[in-house]
Amino acid sequence: MSDGNKLKINDSTRLYDGFLKIDCLRLRFRRFDGDWSPEMEREVLVRDPAVAVLPYDPGRDQVVLIEQFRVGGLVAGQPAWMIEAPAGIVEPGETHEEVARRELREESGLEADRLEHIADIMPSPGGSSEVVRLFAGRVEAPAAEGFHGVADEGEDIRTLIIPAEEALARLGVPERTTNAFTLIALQWLALNRRELRARWLAT
C-alpha cells in the first residue's frame, strides 16, 4: 500500500470488524510543493468490491430498476426506499460478471445474456475503499412488475419496468433517483443508447 516516494503509512489499526469494517491509518504524504505533510489519522470504511447492473431491454426499449429499503437513506434524511439498479458484493472466488448475473436474478428475477462494462467507480473515496463495477445487462423485460429478494437476507424488492425515455428523464429530476451508481449508469445509457440498442438488436 505504501509508496515510499509519495506516501508513508506508519500504522494501520482495525477499529471495527463486523459486516462493515473500519480501519484507522496514521500516515504522511508528499505534498504538491515537495514537502511532507504532518502525520495525520484517517479512518476508512473498508468494503469488498461490488457490482451493479442496469437491466436494459433493447427490443422494448425499457429499463428495469428496483426499489428497496436503504438504511443509509434513512439516516441521511433522504428517501429510505430508493430506486436503483440491482447490485451486490463480490464474494471470494466470484468474478464480477458472475455477481452481476446473480444479483440480477435475485433482485429482479431477470437473466442477462449479455453484459457491457460501463465503468469502475468509487462512490465515496474520501472515506470508503469501495469500488463498484457497473454493467449494462441485456434482458427481456417482464410484462408486469414483481417482488423479489433473498428472504434470508431480509430483502423485500419491487421491480419497476420503465420506458427508457422516462428512465432517462429522471436525470433531470435529482430527487427521483439519488443512488450514485444508478445515475452514472443512466447517464451512460443516455450517451450510448442508440448505438447499444442497434448492436444488441443485431446480435
C-alpha positions as a Markdown table, in Angstrom:
| # | Residue | x | y | z |
|---|---|---|---|---|
| 1 | Met | 0.0 | 0.0 | 0.0 |
| 2 | Ser | 2.8 | 2.4 | 0.8 |
| 3 | Asp | 4.8 | 4.2 | -1.8 |
| 4 | Gly | 8.0 | 5.5 | -0.1 |
| 5 | Asn | 8.4 | 8.4 | -2.5 |
| 6 | Lys | 4.8 | 9.7 | -2.1 |
| 7 | Leu | 3.2 | 8.0 | 0.9 |
| 8 | Lys | 4.3 | 6.7 | 4.3 |
| 9 | Ile | 1.8 | 4.6 | 6.4 |
| 10 | Asn | 3.1 | 4.5 | 9.9 |
| 11 | Asp | 0.3 | 2.4 | 11.4 |
| 12 | Ser | -3.0 | 0.7 | 10.4 |
| 13 | Thr | -5.4 | -0.4 | 13.0 |
| 14 | Arg | -8.8 | -2.3 | 12.6 |
| 15 | Leu | -11.3 | -0.4 | 14.7 |
| 16 | Tyr | -14.4 | -2.4 | 13.9 |
| 17 | Asp | -14.6 | -5.8 | 12.2 |
| 18 | Gly | -18.3 | -6.6 | 11.5 |
| 19 | Phe | -20.3 | -6.6 | 8.3 |
| 20 | Leu | -18.8 | -3.2 | 7.8 |
| 21 | Lys | -15.1 | -2.8 | 8.6 |
| 22 | Ile | -13.4 | 0.4 | 9.8 |
| 23 | Asp | -9.6 | 0.9 | 9.8 |
| 24 | Cys | -7.6 | 3.9 | 11.2 |
| 25 | Leu | -4.4 | 4.8 | 9.3 |
| 26 | Arg | -1.7 | 7.1 | 10.6 |
| 27 | Leu | 0.1 | 8.4 | 7.5 |
| 28 | Arg | 2.1 | 11.2 | 5.8 |
| 29 | Phe | 2.0 | 12.0 | 2.1 |
| 30 | Arg | 4.2 | 14.1 | -0.2 |
| 31 | Arg | 2.6 | 17.5 | -0.8 |
| 32 | Phe | 2.5 | 19.0 | -4.3 |
| 33 | Asp | 5.2 | 21.5 | -3.2 |
| 34 | Gly | 7.6 | 18.6 | -2.5 |
| 35 | Asp | 7.4 | 18.7 | 1.4 |
| 36 | Trp | 5.9 | 16.0 | 3.5 |
| 37 | Ser | 2.6 | 16.6 | 5.3 |
| 38 | Pro | 2.3 | 16.3 | 9.0 |
| 39 | Glu | 1.3 | 12.9 | 10.3 |
| 40 | Met | -2.5 | 12.6 | 10.2 |
| 41 | Glu | -5.1 | 10.0 | 11.1 |
| 42 | Arg | -7.6 | 8.9 | 8.5 |
| 43 | Glu | -10.5 | 6.5 | 9.2 |
| 44 | Val | -11.7 | 4.5 | 6.2 |
| 45 | Leu | -14.7 | 2.2 | 5.7 |
| 46 | Val | -13.3 | -1.0 | 4.2 |
| 47 | Arg | -15.7 | -2.5 | 1.7 |
| 48 | Asp | -15.3 | -5.5 | -0.6 |
| 49 | Pro | -15.6 | -4.9 | -4.4 |
| 50 | Ala | -19.2 | -4.6 | -5.6 |
| 51 | Val | -21.1 | -4.8 | -8.9 |
| 52 | Ala | -24.2 | -3.0 | -10.2 |
| 53 | Val | -26.0 | -3.9 | -13.4 |
| 54 | Leu | -28.5 | -1.7 | -15.3 |
| 55 | Pro | -31.0 | -4.1 | -17.0 |
| 56 | Tyr | -32.0 | -2.9 | -20.5 |
| 57 | Asp | -34.4 | -4.5 | -23.0 |
| 58 | Pro | -33.4 | -3.2 | -26.4 |
| 59 | Gly | -36.4 | -4.7 | -28.2 |
| 60 | Arg | -38.9 | -3.0 | -25.9 |
| 61 | Asp | -36.6 | -0.1 | -25.2 |
| 62 | Gln | -37.2 | -0.5 | -21.5 |
| 63 | Val | -35.1 | -0.2 | -18.3 |
| 64 | Val | -35.8 | -2.4 | -15.2 |
| 65 | Leu | -35.0 | -0.7 | -11.9 |
| 66 | Ile | -35.7 | -1.9 | -8.4 |
| 67 | Glu | -37.0 | -0.3 | -5.2 |
| 68 | Gln | -35.9 | -1.3 | -1.7 |
| 69 | Phe | -35.3 | 0.0 | 1.8 |
| 70 | Arg | -31.9 | 1.5 | 2.4 |
| 71 | Val | -30.9 | 2.5 | 6.0 |
| 72 | Gly | -28.3 | 4.9 | 4.7 |
| 73 | Gly | -31.0 | 6.9 | 3.0 |
| 74 | Leu | -33.0 | 6.9 | 6.3 |
| 75 | Val | -30.1 | 8.2 | 8.4 |
| 76 | Ala | -29.2 | 10.9 | 5.7 |
| 77 | Gly | -32.7 | 12.3 | 5.7 |
| 78 | Gln | -33.2 | 11.0 | 2.1 |
| 79 | Pro | -35.9 | 8.7 | 1.0 |
| 80 | Ala | -35.5 | 5.4 | 2.8 |
| 81 | Trp | -36.9 | 3.4 | -0.2 |
| 82 | Met | -34.6 | 4.0 | -3.0 |
| 83 | Ile | -34.9 | 3.3 | -6.8 |
| 84 | Glu | -31.7 | 1.8 | -8.1 |
| 85 | Ala | -30.1 | -0.8 | -10.3 |
| 86 | Pro | -29.5 | -4.3 | -8.9 |
| 87 | Ala | -26.2 | -4.6 | -7.1 |
| 88 | Gly | -24.3 | -6.8 | -4.7 |
| 89 | Ile | -20.9 | -7.7 | -3.2 |
| 90 | Val | -18.3 | -9.8 | -4.9 |
| 91 | Glu | -17.7 | -12.9 | -2.8 |
| 92 | Pro | -14.4 | -14.7 | -2.7 |
| 93 | Gly | -13.9 | -16.8 | -5.9 |
| 94 | Glu | -16.6 | -15.0 | -7.9 |
| 95 | Thr | -16.0 | -12.9 | -11.0 |
| 96 | His | -17.7 | -9.5 | -11.4 |
| 97 | Glu | -19.7 | -11.0 | -14.3 |
| 98 | Glu | -21.0 | -13.8 | -12.1 |
| 99 | Val | -22.0 | -11.4 | -9.4 |
| 100 | Ala | -23.8 | -9.2 | -11.9 |
| 101 | Arg | -25.9 | -12.2 | -13.2 |
| 102 | Arg | -26.5 | -13.5 | -9.6 |
| 103 | Glu | -27.7 | -10.2 | -8.3 |
| 104 | Leu | -29.8 | -9.5 | -11.3 |
| 105 | Arg | -31.5 | -12.9 | -10.9 |
| 106 | Glu | -32.1 | -12.5 | -7.1 |
| 107 | Glu | -33.2 | -8.9 | -7.1 |
| 108 | Ser | -35.3 | -8.7 | -10.3 |
| 109 | Gly | -35.9 | -12.3 | -11.5 |
| 110 | Leu | -34.2 | -11.5 | -14.8 |
| 111 | Glu | -31.4 | -13.2 | -16.8 |
| 112 | Ala | -28.8 | -11.2 | -18.8 |
| 113 | Asp | -27.5 | -12.9 | -21.9 |
| 114 | Arg | -25.0 | -10.0 | -22.5 |
| 115 | Leu | -23.1 | -7.7 | -20.2 |
| 116 | Glu | -21.5 | -4.4 | -21.2 |
| 117 | His | -18.8 | -3.0 | -18.9 |
| 118 | Ile | -19.6 | 0.7 | -18.2 |
| 119 | Ala | -17.0 | 1.8 | -15.7 |
| 120 | Asp | -15.4 | 1.2 | -12.3 |
| 121 | Ile | -16.3 | 3.9 | -9.8 |
| 122 | Met | -15.5 | 4.8 | -6.2 |
| 123 | Pro | -18.7 | 6.3 | -4.7 |
| 124 | Ser | -17.0 | 7.9 | -1.8 |
| 125 | Pro | -13.2 | 7.7 | -1.9 |
| 126 | Gly | -12.8 | 10.3 | 0.9 |
| 127 | Gly | -13.9 | 7.7 | 3.5 |
| 128 | Ser | -14.5 | 4.4 | 1.8 |
| 129 | Ser | -12.5 | 1.8 | -0.1 |
| 130 | Glu | -15.5 | 0.5 | -2.1 |
| 131 | Val | -15.1 | 0.1 | -5.9 |
| 132 | Val | -18.2 | -0.7 | -7.8 |
| 133 | Arg | -18.1 | -2.2 | -11.3 |
| 134 | Leu | -21.0 | -1.0 | -13.4 |
| 135 | Phe | -22.5 | -3.1 | -16.2 |
| 136 | Ala | -25.4 | -2.8 | -18.6 |
| 137 | Gly | -27.2 | -6.1 | -19.0 |
| 138 | Arg | -29.3 | -7.2 | -22.0 |
| 139 | Val | -32.5 | -8.6 | -20.7 |
| 140 | Glu | -36.1 | -9.4 | -21.7 |
| 141 | Ala | -38.2 | -7.1 | -19.6 |
| 142 | Pro | -41.1 | -8.8 | -17.9 |
| 143 | Ala | -44.7 | -7.9 | -18.8 |
| 144 | Ala | -45.5 | -6.9 | -15.2 |
| 145 | Glu | -43.7 | -5.7 | -12.1 |
| 146 | Gly | -42.9 | -8.2 | -9.4 |
| 147 | Phe | -41.5 | -8.8 | -5.9 |
| 148 | His | -38.1 | -10.3 | -5.4 |
| 149 | Gly | -35.1 | -10.6 | -3.0 |
| 150 | Val | -33.4 | -13.2 | -0.8 |
| 151 | Ala | -35.7 | -13.8 | 2.2 |
| 152 | Asp | -32.8 | -14.9 | 4.5 |
| 153 | Glu | -31.1 | -11.5 | 3.9 |
| 154 | Gly | -34.3 | -9.6 | 4.8 |
| 155 | Glu | -34.6 | -8.3 | 1.2 |
| 156 | Asp | -38.0 | -7.0 | 0.0 |
| 157 | Ile | -37.6 | -5.7 | -3.5 |
| 158 | Arg | -40.0 | -4.4 | -6.1 |
| 159 | Thr | -39.2 | -4.2 | -9.8 |
| 160 | Leu | -40.1 | -1.2 | -11.8 |
| 161 | Ile | -40.4 | -1.5 | -15.6 |
| 162 | Ile | -39.8 | 1.9 | -17.1 |
| 163 | Pro | -39.6 | 3.1 | -20.7 |
| 164 | Ala | -36.1 | 4.2 | -21.5 |
| 165 | Glu | -37.2 | 7.8 | -22.2 |
| 166 | Glu | -38.9 | 8.0 | -18.8 |
| 167 | Ala | -35.9 | 6.5 | -17.0 |
| 168 | Leu | -33.5 | 8.9 | -18.7 |
| 169 | Ala | -35.8 | 11.8 | -17.8 |
| 170 | Arg | -35.1 | 11.0 | -14.1 |
| 171 | Leu | -31.7 | 12.5 | -14.7 |
| 172 | Gly | -33.3 | 15.9 | -14.8 |
| 173 | Val | -35.2 | 15.4 | -11.5 |
| 174 | Pro | -32.5 | 14.7 | -8.9 |
| 175 | Glu | -34.9 | 13.7 | -6.1 |
| 176 | Arg | -36.3 | 10.9 | -8.2 |
| 177 | Thr | -33.0 | 8.9 | -8.2 |
| 178 | Thr | -30.3 | 9.7 | -5.6 |
| 179 | Asn | -28.3 | 6.4 | -5.9 |
| 180 | Ala | -24.9 | 7.4 | -7.4 |
| 181 | Phe | -24.1 | 4.3 | -9.4 |
| 182 | Thr | -27.7 | 4.2 | -10.9 |
| 183 | Leu | -27.4 | 7.8 | -12.0 |
| 184 | Ile | -24.0 | 7.1 | -13.6 |
| 185 | Ala | -25.4 | 4.0 | -15.4 |
| 186 | Leu | -28.4 | 6.0 | -16.7 |
| 187 | Gln | -26.1 | 8.8 | -17.9 |
| 188 | Trp | -24.0 | 6.2 | -19.8 |
| 189 | Leu | -27.2 | 4.8 | -21.3 |
| 190 | Ala | -28.2 | 8.3 | -22.4 |
| 191 | Leu | -25.0 | 8.7 | -24.2 |
| 192 | Asn | -24.8 | 5.2 | -25.7 |
| 193 | Arg | -28.4 | 4.0 | -26.0 |
| 194 | Arg | -28.8 | 4.4 | -29.8 |
| 195 | Glu | -25.5 | 2.5 | -30.6 |
| 196 | Leu | -26.1 | -0.1 | -27.9 |
| 197 | Arg | -29.7 | -0.8 | -28.9 |
| 198 | Ala | -28.7 | -1.2 | -32.6 |
| 199 | Arg | -25.8 | -3.5 | -31.7 |
| 200 | Trp | -27.8 | -5.6 | -29.2 |
| 201 | Leu | -30.7 | -6.0 | -31.6 |
| 202 | Ala | -28.4 | -7.1 | -34.4 |
| 203 | Thr | -26.8 | -10.0 | -32.4 |
